[in-house]
Each structure stands twice: as C-alpha cells, then as structure tokens.
Amino acid sequence: MNEHRATQDLLVELETALHRVVETFWDHPYHYFTEADAHVGLHKWLATRPALSQTLQTADGFETGLLHCEYPTFFCYDKNSPVERLDPPSSRGHYDLALLDPGYVLSREAQTIMNRRDTEAPDASSPPLLAAIEFKLYDRGWSPLRVRGVMRDVGKLRLTLQHPAHARAAYLCVLQRIVSQHSSRSDLHWKREVRVMLQENPEVRAVVAMCWPNQRRDPFVHYSGPWITTNTYRAPEPAGGSPERAKATREGGHAMRDEALFLNGVPEEVLEDILKVQLHLPEQILYLQPYSSERIVHLAEDPPRVDDPMRLFASLTDGLPTVRYVGEVVGWDSKLELSGGRLHLLNRIIYFLQPTEPGVYGMGKAEGRDCANLLHVWRLRKLSKPFSVVQLTNVNTGAPLSDQRKTAGGWVYVTNPDDAWLAEYL
C-alpha cells in the first residue's frame, strides 16, 4: 500500500469515529456530560479501528501508539489571538488529540516524538501529525464567550496547517446541547459569527452538532472543510418526523432529496440579483416568488430545510427550453400567512439584497390572483454548460419535459439527477 493511500485510510478511520460520536450525541444527548466524556467516547470508537489502535516502535526501540491526548503544538502563539506563529518567550499550546504520522514515529526517538521539550521545527516536507483534533462540548447556546472559544481553536488549527504544515489535516468537533427555551440570540451568533468563521477557514474540517433535548426541534449538524468522507453517518429521526427527513447537512456534500423542482421561466435579473450575493456568500438565503395562486404542494406539505434541501433548476423567461441555473430550496412560506415582524424583515432583506424585486409582492390580489409561494433559496449557480429541459424527467409521468413551452410560469417536480451527471454542466 503506498504512503498516500495509507494516510487516507487512517484519516477515513478517524473521520468515521468522529461521525459515530456525533451520532451518539444526537441519539442520547446526555450520554456525554462533559467534553472529557466526549473524548472517552471518541477513544472507544478509535479502539475498534485496528489501524488507529496499532502500536509502533520508535527509532530507539520503545513502543507507542499513534493517538495521544494533550499533545503540544510545535509552535508558539498568542492563545487569545492566534493569528500568527510566534517565537519564544511566547508559549506553546496543546491539541485535545493528535494522530501521529507512522513514518514520524518510526524514524524518531521517543523523547523527540513526545515533543515535551522545545525542539527544532519538524521537517517541512513531512508533517509529524496526520491530524490535529480539537473538541468543544457546550451545555448552552452560543454566546460571545463560546464564540471566542471556537475562534481560538480554529486559529490554532489554521496555524497548524500554515506552511510549513505540522499536520496533514485539522479537525474541530463542537457538540452543543441547548437546554435554554430562548435560543434566538444563540441562533444569531451561529448564523452571523460561527458559520462565517468556518467559511473563512475552509482548510479546517469542522463539524458542529446541536440538539435541543427539551424542545421539539430537529437536531442539526453542519460540516465544513475538505472532509474525505461524506454521508457515511446517519442522522437521528427528528421529533415528529420520518427517517427519510432526518438528513444531516455537510458543506458541499449534504444529502439531497430524490425529487427536484423545475421552475419554468424566471426573469434573469431576479436570478442575477441572487447570484451576485451567493457567489460570495453561498449560504445567504434569498427568495424566489413564482407568480401563481396555487401552492407548490410538495413544498407546502413537506417544506425543505437547510439540512433537507431540494434541488432547484430554472430556465429563463426568454429561454424556456434551456436550464441555465441550479440551486437549492431550503425553505417555503405561504405568502397568505405572512404578517407582522416576519414580513417586515423579509421585505428589508429583499429590498436590500434583491433590488429588482419590490419586496414580498402579491400579498393582495394581483390581476385577480394571489401569489402564494415564497421559496427560500441558497447556493444558486449559473451553469457553464446550459442543457435542454428534455434532459429532466417528470416525476409523475416518467417522461422528459417538453421543450415546446411558449409561456413562462409554472413548475414541475422532476427526478433529481446524480451529482456526477450535474457536474458536467457546472
């Protein structure tokens, strides 16, 4: 087995164990009382993976394993503001868990591998660690203090990967058990600060799992960064939901419904307004407003969510036979039920970020009809290779869509093509 394959296999084993810890936390929110309990849980999973639990002999003849807790960093840094590697007398930090590179263990003496003494920087061509792992377990919602705690860990991991890298991969696992009944402020911290922080540090492989054991609110997991594994874990069934609805989300690789939605003829300026924002902030939710008094029934009866999205395809009003845009629907509102503060905020978002739209329109009668649907959309992209609508299959009839439509408007539920097929057009 070549070195690259062996490294990948070890990281896959590690990622699989992290997925199992997240599952356990979801299924049994009080299985881990503390962060130390979560460490023990991870070690139990790792012990079942022979490749990770192996012992190797150091260059001076001592046996040691690959996994070690509280392993020192090879660099000094400011723990309150980890933005750069520093020289002594600044101090070093520690990783909650480190996975050593087998080659490093075999070629160094035990005292050097322990890394307890200030030593020379490791060889830039061969990082001593396969992975550095940081944990957080919070028993309450997000607060400025907890956001700073995650920031410090992200900063430490970013410095670890900075050239010359000291690890091939860096992982952050945050478990959050939210018992407060008032979580709106916590949600804002997550959306405005933590998620943005993870987006700005895409080299860090992060998983943030949140559950609300005292509320009828679905557990939530967010993956970001270049994880090797995707969809190798299962999500618990949400309260009141079905297993099919219980899908975890992952940046760039979350589960997608088998059914997609095709919108026939959307004004190009509306899509371009959304695209201008989502090119830079792909998870900024914006809105589409199909002009119809009919509900989009499949969305109304089973609304998509960020952790259970529906693929969206769209043609333009001046190009009905051709699909030119793809995105994801992650929410739905009935316009007829919008009012008060929620409606006011939606209007402010649309006025500011979608200037070609006059806010939420069609609330009253529009040419004798109400406009019923407000679609929440993110990750909109313009296809580099547009394709004919005949390549989409009507879910109800099993037939290709017609390319002979003459009038814009309406929608069709279509079979969601696989990612490999779609990638040819992105």
C-alpha positions as CSV (number, residue, x, y, z in Angstrom):
1,M,0.0,0.0,0.0
2,N,1.5,3.4,-1.0
3,E,2.0,6.1,1.6
4,H,-0.8,8.4,0.3
5,R,-3.3,5.5,0.4
6,A,-2.2,4.5,3.9
7,T,-2.6,8.1,5.1
8,Q,-6.1,8.5,3.5
9,D,-7.2,5.2,5.1
10,L,-6.2,6.4,8.6
11,L,-8.0,9.7,8.1
12,V,-11.1,7.9,6.9
13,E,-11.0,5.8,10.1
14,L,-10.6,8.9,12.2
15,E,-13.5,10.7,10.4
16,T,-15.7,7.6,10.8
17,A,-15.1,7.7,14.5
18,L,-16.0,11.4,14.7
19,H,-19.2,10.7,12.8
20,R,-20.1,8.0,15.4
21,V,-19.5,10.4,18.3
22,V,-21.9,12.9,16.6
23,E,-24.5,10.1,16.2
24,T,-24.2,9.1,19.8
25,F,-24.7,12.7,20.9
26,W,-27.8,13.0,18.8
27,D,-29.3,9.7,19.9
28,H,-28.5,10.3,23.6
29,P,-28.0,14.0,24.3
30,Y,-26.8,13.3,27.9
31,H,-24.5,10.4,27.0
32,Y,-21.6,12.9,27.3
33,F,-21.9,15.1,30.4
34,T,-18.6,16.9,29.7
35,E,-16.0,17.4,27.0
36,A,-13.8,14.8,28.7
37,D,-16.7,12.3,28.3
38,A,-16.8,13.0,24.6
39,H,-13.0,12.4,24.4
40,V,-13.6,9.0,26.1
41,G,-16.3,8.2,23.7
42,L,-14.1,9.0,20.7
43,H,-11.3,6.8,22.1
44,K,-13.8,3.9,22.5
45,W,-14.6,4.2,18.8
46,L,-11.0,4.6,17.8
47,A,-10.1,1.5,19.8
48,T,-12.4,-0.5,17.4
49,R,-10.3,0.6,14.4
50,P,-7.2,-1.6,14.2
51,A,-5.2,0.8,12.0
52,L,-5.6,3.6,14.6
53,S,-5.1,1.4,17.7
54,Q,-1.8,-0.1,16.5
55,T,1.5,0.3,18.3
56,L,4.8,1.1,16.5
57,Q,8.4,1.0,17.6
58,T,10.3,4.3,17.8
59,A,13.8,4.6,16.4
60,D,15.3,3.9,19.9
61,G,13.2,0.8,20.4
62,F,10.2,1.9,22.5
63,E,6.6,1.1,21.7
64,T,4.0,3.8,21.4
65,G,0.6,4.4,19.8
66,L,-0.5,6.9,17.1
67,L,-3.1,8.7,19.2
68,H,-2.2,11.0,22.1
69,C,-4.1,13.5,24.2
70,E,-2.9,17.0,25.1
71,Y,-0.2,16.8,22.5
72,P,1.9,20.0,22.4
73,T,2.0,22.2,19.3
74,F,5.3,22.6,17.5
75,F,4.9,26.4,17.5
76,C,4.3,29.3,19.9
77,Y,1.4,31.6,19.6
78,D,-0.9,34.0,21.4
79,K,-3.7,31.9,22.8
80,N,-6.1,34.8,23.0
81,S,-5.5,35.9,19.4
82,P,-4.0,33.0,17.4
83,V,-3.2,34.8,14.2
84,E,0.5,34.0,13.7
85,R,3.3,31.7,14.8
86,L,5.5,33.5,17.4
87,D,9.0,33.0,18.7
88,P,9.8,32.3,22.4
89,P,9.2,33.5,25.1
90,S,5.7,33.1,23.8
91,S,4.3,29.7,24.9
92,R,3.1,26.7,23.0
93,G,-0.4,25.2,23.3
94,H,-1.8,21.7,23.2
95,Y,-4.2,19.7,20.9
96,D,-7.0,17.8,22.5
97,L,-6.0,14.9,20.4
98,A,-3.2,14.2,17.9
99,L,-2.8,11.4,15.3
100,L,0.9,10.9,14.7
101,D,2.2,10.1,11.3
102,P,3.5,6.4,11.4
103,G,6.6,7.4,9.5
104,Y,7.4,10.1,12.1
105,V,7.1,7.6,14.9
106,L,9.4,5.0,13.2
107,S,12.1,7.5,12.4
108,R,12.4,9.5,15.6
109,E,13.4,8.7,19.2
110,A,10.7,8.6,21.8
111,Q,11.7,11.9,23.6
112,T,11.5,13.7,20.2
113,I,8.1,12.3,19.4
114,M,6.8,13.3,22.8
115,N,7.5,16.9,21.9
116,R,7.7,18.0,25.5
117,R,10.9,19.9,25.1
118,D,11.5,22.9,22.8
119,T,13.0,21.3,19.7
120,E,13.8,22.2,16.2
121,A,10.8,22.7,13.9
122,P,9.8,19.5,12.1
123,D,10.9,18.7,8.6
124,A,8.7,20.9,6.3
125,S,8.5,18.1,3.7
126,S,6.8,15.6,6.1
127,P,4.4,16.9,8.8
128,P,4.8,14.9,12.0
129,L,1.0,14.7,12.5
130,L,-1.6,13.2,10.3
131,A,-4.3,15.1,12.2
132,A,-4.8,17.6,15.0
133,I,-8.2,17.4,16.7
134,E,-10.0,20.0,18.9
135,F,-13.2,19.4,20.9
136,K,-15.8,21.6,22.4
137,L,-18.9,20.5,24.3
138,Y,-21.3,23.2,25.4
139,D,-24.4,22.8,27.6
140,R,-26.0,26.1,26.5
141,G,-26.5,28.1,23.3
142,W,-24.0,30.3,21.6
143,S,-22.7,33.3,23.4
144,P,-19.8,35.7,22.8
145,L,-17.6,33.7,25.2
146,R,-18.3,30.4,23.4
147,V,-17.8,32.0,20.0
148,R,-14.3,33.2,21.2
149,G,-13.5,29.7,22.4
150,V,-14.2,28.3,18.9
151,M,-12.3,31.1,17.3
152,R,-9.2,30.3,19.4
153,D,-9.4,26.6,18.4
154,V,-9.9,27.5,14.7
155,G,-7.0,29.9,14.9
156,K,-4.7,27.2,16.4
157,L,-5.7,24.7,13.8
158,R,-5.2,27.2,11.0
159,L,-1.7,27.9,12.3
160,T,-1.1,24.1,12.4
161,L,-1.8,23.9,8.6
162,Q,0.1,27.0,7.8
163,H,3.3,26.4,5.7
164,P,5.4,24.6,6.8
165,A,2.4,22.4,7.9
166,H,2.7,20.4,11.1
167,A,-0.3,18.2,10.2
168,R,-1.9,16.9,7.1
169,A,-5.5,17.6,8.4
170,A,-7.1,19.6,11.2
171,Y,-10.5,18.8,12.8
172,L,-12.8,20.7,15.0
173,C,-15.8,18.9,16.7
174,V,-18.3,21.1,18.5
175,L,-21.2,19.4,20.4
176,Q,-23.8,21.7,21.7
177,R,-26.7,20.6,24.0
178,I,-29.0,23.6,24.2
179,V,-31.4,23.5,27.2
180,S,-32.5,27.1,27.1
181,Q,-36.0,27.8,25.9
182,H,-34.9,31.1,24.4
183,S,-32.4,30.3,21.6
184,S,-33.0,33.2,19.2
185,R,-29.9,35.1,20.3
186,S,-27.9,31.9,20.2
187,D,-29.1,31.3,16.6
188,L,-27.9,34.7,15.6
189,H,-24.4,34.1,17.0
190,W,-24.3,30.8,15.0
191,K,-25.5,32.4,11.7
192,R,-23.6,35.6,11.9
193,E,-20.3,34.6,13.5
194,V,-19.6,30.9,13.9
195,R,-20.7,29.8,10.4
196,V,-19.0,32.7,8.8
197,M,-15.8,31.9,10.8
198,L,-15.9,28.4,9.4
199,Q,-16.5,29.6,5.9
200,E,-13.5,31.9,6.2
201,N,-11.2,29.0,7.3
202,P,-12.2,26.3,4.7
203,E,-9.0,24.3,5.4
204,V,-10.2,23.3,8.8
205,R,-12.5,20.3,8.8
206,A,-15.3,21.2,11.2
207,V,-18.4,19.6,12.4
208,V,-20.9,21.5,14.6
209,A,-23.7,19.3,16.1
210,M,-26.6,20.9,18.0
211,C,-29.5,19.4,19.8
212,W,-32.4,20.7,21.8
213,P,-33.4,17.8,24.2
214,N,-36.2,19.8,25.9
215,Q,-37.7,21.2,22.7
216,R,-39.5,19.7,19.7
217,R,-36.8,21.0,17.4
218,D,-34.8,18.9,15.0
219,P,-31.2,18.2,15.7
220,F,-28.8,19.9,13.4
221,V,-25.3,19.2,12.1
222,H,-23.1,21.4,9.9
223,Y,-20.0,20.0,8.2
224,S,-17.4,22.3,6.5
225,G,-14.0,21.9,5.1
226,P,-12.4,19.1,2.9
227,W,-13.7,16.0,4.7
228,I,-12.8,12.8,2.9
229,T,-16.0,11.0,4.0
230,T,-19.5,12.1,3.0
231,N,-22.8,10.6,4.0
232,T,-21.2,7.8,5.9
233,Y,-23.2,8.7,9.0
234,R,-26.9,8.6,9.8
235,A,-28.9,11.3,11.4
236,P,-31.5,10.6,14.1
237,E,-35.1,10.9,13.4
238,P,-36.4,14.4,14.2
239,A,-39.2,14.8,16.7
240,G,-42.4,14.2,14.8
241,G,-40.5,13.4,11.5
242,S,-39.6,10.4,9.5
243,P,-36.2,8.8,9.0
244,E,-36.2,9.9,5.4
245,R,-36.5,13.5,6.6
246,A,-33.6,13.1,9.0
247,K,-30.7,14.0,6.8
248,A,-27.5,15.7,8.0
249,T,-26.0,18.6,6.1
250,R,-22.5,18.9,5.0
251,E,-20.9,21.8,3.2
252,G,-20.6,20.8,-0.4
253,G,-21.8,17.2,0.2
254,H,-25.1,17.1,2.2
255,A,-27.9,14.7,1.5
256,M,-30.3,15.9,-1.3
257,R,-33.9,14.8,-1.9
258,D,-34.6,12.4,-4.7
259,E,-37.1,14.9,-6.2
260,A,-36.1,18.2,-7.6
261,L,-38.1,21.3,-8.6
262,F,-38.0,22.9,-12.1
263,L,-39.2,26.5,-12.5
264,N,-40.3,27.3,-16.0
265,G,-39.2,30.8,-17.0
266,V,-37.7,33.0,-14.2
267,P,-36.7,36.6,-15.0
268,E,-32.9,36.7,-15.5
269,E,-32.5,39.9,-13.4
270,V,-34.1,38.2,-10.4
271,L,-31.7,35.2,-10.6
272,E,-28.7,37.5,-11.2
273,D,-29.5,39.6,-8.1
274,I,-29.3,36.3,-6.1
275,L,-26.2,35.1,-7.8
276,K,-24.3,38.4,-7.1
277,V,-24.7,37.7,-3.4
278,Q,-24.4,34.0,-3.3
279,L,-21.2,33.9,-5.4
280,H,-19.6,35.3,-2.2
281,L,-22.0,34.1,0.4
282,P,-23.4,30.9,-0.9
283,E,-25.4,30.2,2.3
284,Q,-27.1,33.6,2.4
285,I,-30.7,32.6,1.9
286,L,-32.6,34.7,-0.6
287,Y,-36.1,34.4,-2.2
288,L,-38.0,33.5,-5.3
289,Q,-41.6,34.3,-5.8
290,P,-43.3,32.2,-8.5
291,Y,-46.3,34.1,-9.9
292,S,-49.2,31.7,-9.1
293,S,-52.1,31.5,-6.7
294,E,-51.5,27.7,-6.5
295,R,-49.4,26.3,-3.7
296,I,-46.3,24.3,-4.7
297,V,-47.9,21.3,-2.8
298,H,-44.8,19.2,-2.3
299,L,-43.0,22.2,-0.7
300,A,-46.0,23.2,1.4
301,E,-46.7,19.7,2.8
302,D,-43.0,18.8,3.4
303,P,-41.0,22.1,3.5
304,P,-37.3,21.7,2.7
305,R,-34.8,22.8,5.3
306,V,-31.1,23.6,5.2
307,D,-30.5,20.0,6.4
308,D,-33.0,18.6,4.0
309,P,-32.8,20.6,0.7
310,M,-34.5,20.2,-2.6
311,R,-32.5,20.8,-5.8
312,L,-33.8,23.6,-8.0
313,F,-33.5,24.0,-11.7
314,A,-34.6,27.2,-13.6
315,S,-35.0,28.3,-17.2
316,L,-35.3,32.0,-18.2
317,T,-38.4,33.8,-19.4
318,D,-36.6,34.4,-22.8
319,G,-35.2,30.9,-23.0
320,L,-37.8,28.4,-21.8
321,P,-36.4,25.3,-23.4
322,T,-33.0,25.6,-21.6
323,V,-32.0,25.1,-18.0
324,R,-29.4,27.8,-17.1
325,Y,-29.4,27.9,-13.3
326,V,-29.2,25.4,-10.5
327,G,-29.6,25.9,-6.7
328,E,-31.2,24.5,-3.6
329,V,-34.6,25.3,-2.0
330,V,-34.2,25.3,1.8
331,G,-37.5,26.7,2.9
332,W,-41.0,27.7,1.9
333,D,-43.6,30.2,3.2
334,S,-47.2,30.7,2.3
335,K,-47.4,34.4,1.5
336,L,-51.0,34.4,2.6
337,E,-49.9,33.7,6.1
338,L,-47.0,36.3,6.3
339,S,-47.6,39.3,8.5
340,G,-46.1,41.5,11.2
341,G,-42.4,41.5,12.1
342,R,-41.5,38.4,9.9
343,L,-43.0,40.1,6.8
344,H,-41.2,43.4,7.7
345,L,-37.8,41.6,8.0
346,L,-38.3,39.7,4.7
347,N,-39.1,42.9,2.9
348,R,-36.0,44.5,4.3
349,I,-33.8,41.6,3.1
350,I,-35.3,41.6,-0.3
351,Y,-35.2,45.4,-0.7
352,F,-31.5,45.5,0.2
353,L,-30.2,42.3,-1.5
354,Q,-32.6,41.8,-4.4
355,P,-33.1,45.3,-5.6
356,T,-35.0,44.3,-8.8
357,E,-37.8,42.9,-6.6
358,P,-40.4,45.1,-4.8
359,G,-40.2,43.2,-1.5
360,V,-42.7,40.4,-0.9
361,Y,-45.3,41.1,-3.6
362,G,-48.7,39.6,-4.4
363,M,-49.9,39.7,-0.9
364,G,-53.3,41.0,-2.1
365,K,-55.0,40.4,-5.4
366,A,-52.6,40.6,-8.4
367,E,-54.6,40.6,-11.6
368,G,-57.3,38.6,-9.9
369,R,-54.9,36.2,-8.2
370,D,-52.9,35.9,-5.0
371,C,-49.2,34.9,-5.2
372,A,-49.0,32.0,-2.8
373,N,-45.3,30.8,-2.7
374,L,-42.2,32.3,-1.2
375,L,-39.2,30.0,-1.9
376,H,-36.1,30.2,0.3
377,V,-33.0,29.6,-2.0
378,W,-29.3,29.3,-1.4
379,R,-26.2,28.1,-3.4
380,L,-27.5,29.3,-6.7
381,R,-25.1,28.8,-9.6
382,K,-25.2,29.6,-13.3
383,L,-24.4,26.6,-15.4
384,S,-21.3,26.9,-17.5
385,K,-23.0,24.4,-20.0
386,P,-26.7,25.0,-20.1
387,F,-28.8,21.9,-21.1
388,S,-32.1,21.2,-22.6
389,V,-35.2,20.7,-20.4
390,V,-35.8,17.4,-22.1
391,Q,-32.9,16.0,-20.0
392,L,-35.1,16.4,-16.9
393,T,-37.7,13.7,-16.2
394,N,-41.2,14.4,-14.9
395,V,-41.6,12.5,-11.6
396,N,-45.4,12.0,-12.2
397,T,-45.3,10.7,-15.8
398,G,-41.7,9.4,-16.2
399,A,-41.5,11.4,-19.5
400,P,-38.9,14.0,-20.4
401,L,-40.0,17.6,-20.0
402,S,-41.3,19.3,-23.2
403,D,-39.1,21.9,-24.9
404,Q,-42.1,23.3,-26.7
405,R,-43.5,25.5,-23.9
406,K,-44.3,29.0,-25.2
407,T,-45.4,30.7,-21.9
408,A,-43.3,31.3,-18.8
409,G,-44.7,30.2,-15.4
410,G,-45.4,27.0,-13.5
411,W,-43.2,24.3,-12.1
412,V,-42.7,20.6,-12.5
413,Y,-41.4,18.0,-10.0
414,V,-38.5,16.2,-11.7
415,T,-36.1,13.4,-10.8
416,N,-33.0,14.8,-9.2
417,P,-30.0,13.7,-11.3
418,D,-26.9,12.4,-9.6
419,D,-24.0,14.8,-8.7
420,A,-21.7,13.2,-11.3
421,W,-24.1,13.9,-14.1
422,L,-24.7,17.5,-13.0
423,A,-21.0,18.2,-12.5
424,E,-20.6,18.1,-16.3
425,Y,-22.7,21.2,-16.6
426,L,-21.5,23.3,-13.6
